[in-house]
Amino acid sequence: MSLNRFARGPVGLVVAAQAVVLTLFSGRYGFHRDELYFLAAGKRLAWGYVDQPSLTPLLARLSTDVFGATPAGLRVAATLCALGTVVLLALVAREFGGGRGAQVLTAAITALSAFVVVDGHMLSTATVDLLVWSALGLVVLRLFRTGDGRWWLAIGAVIGIGLESKWLVLLMVASIGLAVLAVGPRTVFRSGWLAAGIALALALAAPGLIWQASHDFPLLTVASGISEDDGAENRILFVPMQLLYLSPVVVPVWIAGALRLWRDPDLRWARSIALAYPILCVILVVLGGKPYYSAPFLLLLTAAGADPCLRWLNRTWRRALAAFLALIGAAVSLVVGLPLLPVSALEPVLVVNKELGEQAGWPELASTVARVRSQAPTAVIFTRNYGQAGALEHYGLPAVYSGHMSYADWGPPPDDAGPVVVVGPYLPEWFTGCREVAVHDNGLGVENEEQGVRISLCAGTSRPWSELWARMRHYY
């Protein structure tokens, strides 16, 4: 099958518009709690962390070193990942035989999808994963279409890099692998290049894998905790969220794409992609994984559905209806995913996307804690979670510690430390002489995780920090 020319110009215009919008709103609120954690991890670069490999903290470090330690500076990395995702999905549409119209439609749908808008606005492991899954989808399709085994090297490179971001890429590999065994093209497994691709993936992922192995694979502990704590809720919400992640307006497009890949004889070589998505969904439901883990796969199906969608738009009334629905869908995605509204008006949006609320109130929390600490200027600060610790550290408070995630690896306070400012709940047997001093109010009218957090001032610890620290470590 010969490919159409890549629609470089119009796809470039979509990407340019996306870059302008994401950049304009990148600094309107503030850092997300995860971004504050990435900033802290980026200052302590390592081959791995208990809850993630090293790539996202490294990107946070590079982005802020070059563009400044501000939300806008950090999110340059997120914007670039989102732009790259749009280009890759347009190229996927081209792999499916899509011409100029299908490529541009795919680029526009991708750029305006709620999931891409949310992840393109803030830096997260999901932001990088979105780019990785899109790249992997493209090179896998190139292997299937051409049968050229040398593409296993590209596949191995993408998987290896992906494993330095998040291990979820293995779920994509497993689902596609099972689908290929079921419906082909099984001949791709006979290539001698497969071993070379596996070796390259392992070589690129080795630093993170070795770090995890030397620390008893804490990432698996974190993953099992997610399944235990949120598994039931994740299973209940799985199907509804699949309909919402891109946009309800886009659901017919990705369904049409799945049907096209399954039925079209000209795309029989890509049939396994249609089967891989339900296989992935079954895996996630069984494991209790978060529903958004499968969202990048929906974009691959959307790219396949662009051509059928354009053919359906052969009548004026259909085009008018599609334009109306597209405008509504785009508006909802932007309002839900970007800080367009005043912070005080966020409450309805937080029902759908609570992450916007987690980008407000951090300087105010730092001020509240600083006021408490002023009563004991030599006190160390102990926080319940990495967002609190990252915020207090970023906004200049000294001696900040936490037992949450990798903060626990960065050590306890000295055993001879004196008073303690405790942010959030704690076990009474840990500290002595405690009194509650403040209840945090961000003053913004935003009900986020830190609103109402209680802050106590304690005389000290019941036992030396070094003895308590192992019990203070937690992953959830």
C-alpha positions in Angstrom: 0.0 0.0 0.0 1.5 3.3 -1.1 1.2 6.2 1.3 -0.1 9.7 0.7 2.2 12.6 1.3 2.4 13.9 4.8 0.3 17.0 5.1 3.1 19.0 6.7 1.6 22.5 6.2 -1.9 22.1 7.6 -0.8 19.7 10.4 1.8 22.3 11.2 -0.9 24.9 11.5 -2.8 22.7 14.0 0.4 22.2 16.0 1.2 25.9 16.0 -2.3 26.8 17.2 -2.0 24.1 19.9 1.4 25.5 21.0 0.0 29.0 21.3 -3.0 28.0 23.4 -1.0 25.7 25.8 1.7 28.3 26.2 -0.8 31.2 26.9 -2.4 29.3 29.8 0.6 27.4 31.1 1.3 29.7 34.0 -2.2 31.0 34.9 -2.7 29.0 38.1 0.3 27.3 39.6 2.2 24.1 39.9 0.4 20.8 40.3 1.3 18.7 43.3 3.0 16.1 41.1 5.0 18.8 39.3 6.3 20.0 42.7 7.4 16.4 43.4 9.1 16.2 40.0 11.0 19.5 40.8 12.2 18.0 44.1 13.2 14.7 42.4 14.9 16.6 39.6 17.1 18.2 42.2 18.1 14.7 43.4 18.6 13.0 40.1 18.8 9.2 40.3 18.4 6.2 38.1 15.0 5.6 39.6 12.5 6.5 42.3 10.1 4.3 44.3 7.1 5.3 42.2 8.5 6.1 38.8 11.6 5.8 36.6 13.9 8.7 36.0 12.7 10.4 32.8 10.0 12.7 34.0 12.1 14.2 36.8 14.9 14.6 34.3 12.6 16.5 32.0 11.5 18.7 34.8 15.1 19.5 35.7 16.0 20.3 32.1 12.9 22.4 31.4 13.3 24.5 34.5 17.0 24.9 34.1 16.5 26.3 30.6 13.1 28.1 30.8 12.9 28.9 34.5 11.6 27.3 37.7 8.0 28.6 37.1 4.9 26.7 36.0 5.3 28.1 32.5 9.0 27.1 32.4 8.4 23.6 33.6 5.5 23.1 31.2 7.5 23.7 28.1 8.4 20.0 28.3 4.7 19.1 28.6 3.8 21.3 25.6 6.5 19.7 23.4 5.2 16.2 24.3 1.7 17.3 23.4 2.8 18.7 20.1 4.8 15.6 19.3 1.8 13.5 20.0 -0.3 15.4 17.5 2.3 15.0 14.8 2.7 11.3 15.5 -1.1 10.6 15.3 -1.3 12.5 12.0 1.5 10.1 10.8 -0.5 7.2 12.1 -3.5 8.3 10.0 -1.2 8.4 7.0 -0.2 4.8 7.8 -3.8 3.8 7.5 -4.0 5.3 4.0 -5.3 8.7 5.1 -4.8 11.7 2.9 -4.5 15.3 3.7 -8.0 15.6 5.1 -7.7 12.5 7.4 -4.3 13.6 8.7 -5.6 17.1 9.5 -8.8 15.8 11.1 -6.7 13.4 13.2 -4.4 16.2 14.3 -7.3 18.5 15.2 -9.1 15.8 17.1 -5.9 14.9 19.0 -5.1 18.4 19.9 -8.6 19.2 21.2 -9.2 15.9 23.0 -9.8 16.4 26.7 -7.1 13.8 27.6 -4.5 15.5 25.5 -5.4 19.0 26.7 -5.2 18.0 30.3 -1.9 16.2 29.9 -0.4 18.8 27.6 -1.1 21.5 30.1 0.9 20.0 33.0 4.0 17.8 33.1 3.2 14.3 34.4 4.3 10.8 33.7 1.1 10.4 31.7 2.2 13.3 29.5 5.4 11.5 28.5 3.5 8.2 28.3 1.1 9.7 25.8 4.0 10.5 23.5 5.6 7.1 24.0 2.4 5.2 23.2 1.8 7.3 20.1 5.4 6.7 18.9 5.1 3.0 19.6 1.8 2.7 17.7 3.4 4.4 14.7 6.5 2.2 14.5 4.5 -1.0 15.2 2.2 -0.1 12.3 5.2 0.6 10.1 6.5 -2.9 10.9 3.1 -4.5 10.2 2.6 -2.6 6.9 6.0 -3.1 5.4 7.1 -6.4 7.0 10.6 -5.0 7.3 12.1 -6.5 10.4 14.5 -3.6 10.9 11.6 -1.7 12.5 12.0 -3.9 15.5 15.0 -1.7 16.4 12.7 1.4 16.4 10.2 -0.5 18.5 12.8 -1.6 20.9 14.1 2.0 21.2 10.7 3.4 22.0 9.9 0.6 24.5 13.2 1.2 26.2 12.7 4.9 26.5 9.1 4.3 27.6 10.3 2.1 30.4 12.3 5.0 31.7 9.1 7.0 31.9 6.5 4.5 33.1 6.2 0.7 33.0 2.7 1.0 31.5 4.1 0.7 28.0 4.4 -3.0 28.8 0.6 -3.3 28.8 0.5 -1.9 25.3 3.2 -4.4 24.2 1.3 -7.3 25.8 -2.1 -6.3 24.3 -0.7 -5.9 20.8 1.4 -9.1 21.2 -1.6 -11.2 22.2 -3.6 -9.7 19.3 -0.9 -10.5 16.8 -0.8 -14.1 18.0 -4.6 -14.3 17.5 -5.1 -12.5 14.2 -1.6 -11.8 12.7 0.5 -10.7 11.2 2.5 -13.5 13.0 5.3 -13.4 10.4 6.8 -10.4 12.1 7.8 -12.6 15.0 10.0 -14.7 12.7 12.4 -11.8 12.0 16.0 -12.0 13.4 15.7 -8.3 14.2 13.2 -9.1 17.0 16.1 -10.2 19.3 18.0 -7.1 18.4 15.0 -4.9 19.3 14.5 -6.7 22.6 18.2 -6.3 23.4 18.0 -2.5 22.6 14.9 -2.1 24.8 16.6 -3.8 27.7 19.8 -1.8 27.3 17.9 1.5 27.4 15.8 0.4 30.3 18.6 -1.2 32.2 19.5 1.7 34.6 15.9 2.0 35.9 15.4 -1.8 36.1 18.7 -2.3 38.0 17.7 0.5 40.4 14.3 -1.0 41.0 15.8 -4.5 41.5 18.4 -3.2 44.0 15.6 -1.5 46.0 13.2 -4.6 45.9 11.0 -3.2 43.1 9.1 -0.6 45.1 7.3 0.4 41.9 5.4 -2.9 42.0 4.4 -2.1 45.7 3.0 1.2 44.5 1.1 -0.4 41.7 -0.4 -3.1 43.9 -1.5 -0.3 46.3 -3.3 1.5 43.5 -5.1 -1.7 42.7 -6.0 -2.4 46.3 -7.1 1.1 47.2 -8.8 2.2 43.9 -9.4 -1.1 42.1 -13.1 -1.3 42.7 -13.8 2.3 41.7 -11.5 2.0 38.7 -13.5 -1.0 37.5 -16.9 0.7 38.0 -15.8 3.9 36.1 -13.8 2.1 33.4 -16.4 2.1 30.6 -17.9 5.5 31.3 -14.5 7.1 31.3 -13.5 5.5 28.0 -16.4 7.6 26.5 -15.3 10.8 28.1 -11.5 10.8 27.9 -11.3 12.1 24.3 -14.8 13.6 24.1 -18.2 12.0 23.7 -18.3 13.7 20.3 -15.2 11.6 19.2 -16.6 8.2 20.3 -18.2 7.5 16.9 -14.9 8.2 15.2 -12.8 5.8 17.2 -15.5 3.1 17.0 -15.6 3.6 13.2 -11.8 3.3 13.3 -11.9 0.0 15.2 -14.6 -1.4 12.8 -12.6 -0.3 9.8 -9.4 -2.0 11.0 -11.4 -5.2 11.7 -13.3 -5.3 8.4 -11.3 -3.5 5.7 -9.4 -6.1 3.6 -6.9 -3.4 2.6 -6.0 -2.9 6.3 -5.9 -6.6 7.3 -2.3 -6.1 8.3 -3.5 -3.7 11.0 -6.4 -5.9 12.2 -4.6 -6.7 15.5 -4.7 -3.1 16.6 -8.5 -3.3 16.6 -8.3 -6.4 18.8 -5.5 -5.1 21.0 -7.7 -2.3 22.5 -10.4 -4.7 24.1 -7.5 -7.0 25.2 -5.9 -4.0 27.0 -9.3 -3.0 28.5 -9.7 -6.6 29.9 -6.2 -6.5 31.4 -6.8 -3.2 33.1 -10.1 -4.2 34.5 -8.6 -7.4 35.9 -5.7 -5.5 37.4 -7.9 -2.7 38.7 -5.7 -0.2 36.8 -6.8 3.4 36.3 -9.2 3.9 33.3 -7.0 6.6 31.7 -4.2 4.0 31.1 -6.0 3.0 27.9 -6.7 6.5 26.6 -3.7 6.7 24.3 -4.9 3.7 22.4 -8.2 5.4 21.6 -6.2 8.0 19.7 -4.8 5.2 17.4 -8.3 4.1 16.7 -9.4 7.7 16.1 -6.6 8.0 13.4 -8.1 4.9 11.7 -11.6 6.4 11.9 -10.7 9.7 10.3 -11.3 8.5 6.7 -14.7 6.9 7.4 -15.7 10.1 9.3 -14.8 12.2 6.2 -16.8 10.0 4.0 -19.8 10.3 6.3 -19.6 14.1 6.0 -20.7 14.0 2.4 -23.9 16.0 3.0 -24.3 19.5 4.1 -26.5 18.8 7.1 -24.0 16.2 8.3 -21.2 18.7 8.1 -23.3 21.3 9.9 -24.1 18.9 12.7 -20.5 17.7 13.0 -19.3 21.3 13.1 -21.8 22.2 15.9 -20.9 19.1 17.9 -17.2 19.7 17.4 -17.4 23.2 18.7 -19.2 22.0 21.8 -16.7 19.2 22.3 -13.7 21.5 21.9 -15.1 24.1 24.2 -15.8 21.5 26.9 -12.3 20.0 26.5 -10.6 23.4 26.9 -12.7 24.5 29.9 -12.2 21.2 31.6 -8.5 20.9 30.7 -7.1 24.4 30.9 -7.2 27.2 33.6 -9.6 29.3 31.6 -12.0 30.1 34.5 -11.2 32.1 37.6 -10.0 29.9 40.4 -13.1 30.7 42.5 -15.4 29.3 39.7 -13.7 25.9 39.4 -16.1 23.9 41.6 -18.2 22.5 38.7 -15.1 21.7 36.6 -13.4 19.8 39.5 -16.1 17.1 39.3 -14.6 16.1 35.9 -11.0 17.2 36.3 -9.8 17.6 39.9 -6.2 18.2 38.7 -7.0 21.9 38.1 -7.8 22.3 41.8 -4.5 20.8 42.7 -2.7 23.7 40.9 -4.1 26.3 43.3 -3.2 27.3 46.8 0.4 26.2 47.2 2.0 29.6 48.0 -0.8 30.1 50.5 0.0 26.8 52.1 3.6 27.8 52.4 2.6 31.0 54.0 0.5 29.2 56.5 3.2 26.8 57.5 5.8 29.7 57.6 3.6 31.5 60.2 3.4 28.3 62.3 7.1 27.8 62.1 7.8 31.4 63.1 6.7 30.3 66.6 9.7 27.8 66.7 12.3 29.1 64.2 14.5 26.0 64.5 11.7 23.5 63.9 11.9 20.9 61.1 8.8 20.4 59.0 7.3 17.0 58.5 4.5 16.7 55.8 2.0 14.0 55.0 2.5 13.9 51.2 5.0 14.8 48.6 2.9 17.7 47.2 3.1 19.5 50.6 6.8 18.8 50.9 7.6 19.8 47.3 5.6 23.1 47.7 7.2 24.1 51.0 10.7 23.3 49.6 10.0 25.2 46.4 8.8 28.3 48.2 11.8 28.5 50.3 11.0 26.9 53.7 14.0 25.1 55.2 14.3 21.6 56.7 11.3 20.0 54.9 10.9 16.2 55.2 8.3 13.6 54.4 7.9 9.8 54.5 5.9 9.8 51.3 7.2 8.0 48.2 10.8 8.9 47.4 10.9 11.7 50.0 11.4 8.9 52.5 14.6 7.9 50.6 16.0 11.4 50.9 16.3 10.9 54.6 14.9 11.8 58.0 15.8 14.9 60.0 18.9 14.6 62.3 18.2 12.7 65.5 19.0 15.8 67.6 16.4 18.0 65.7 14.2 19.9 68.1 10.6 21.0 67.5 8.5 19.8 64.6 5.9 21.5 62.5 3.6 18.6 61.4 1.5 19.3 58.2 -1.5 17.0 58.0 -2.5 13.9 60.1 0.0 11.8 62.0 0.1 9.0 64.5 0.1 10.4 68.1 2.8 8.0 69.2 5.3 9.6 66.8 5.4 13.0 68.4 5.3 14.6 71.9 3.9 17.9 73.2 1.7 18.6 70.2 -0.8 21.3 69.8 -2.8 22.3 66.7 -1.9 25.8 65.6 -3.6 26.4 62.3 -6.1 25.0 59.9 -5.1 26.0 56.4 -7.5 28.0 54.2 -6.2 28.9 50.8 -8.5 31.9 50.6 -9.3 31.1 47.0 -12.5 29.2 47.5 -11.0 26.0 46.0 -11.8 22.7 47.7 -8.7 20.7 46.9 -6.7 18.1 48.9 -4.9 20.7 51.0 -7.9 22.9 51.9 -8.6 22.5 55.6 -5.3 20.6 56.4 -4.4 20.8 60.1 -1.0 22.0 61.1 0.5 21.2 64.5 3.6 22.3 66.4 5.2 19.5 68.4 8.0 19.6 71.0 9.8 16.7 69.5 9.6 13.0 68.6 8.8 10.1 70.9 11.9 8.3 69.7 14.9 9.3 67.5 14.0 10.1 63.9 16.3 7.3 62.6 14.2 4.7 64.6 10.8 6.1 63.5 11.6 6.7 59.9 10.9 3.2 58.6 7.4 3.4 60.1 6.8 6.9 58.7 7.4 5.7 55.1 4.3 5.3 53.1 3.4 4.9 49.4 -0.3 6.1 49.4 
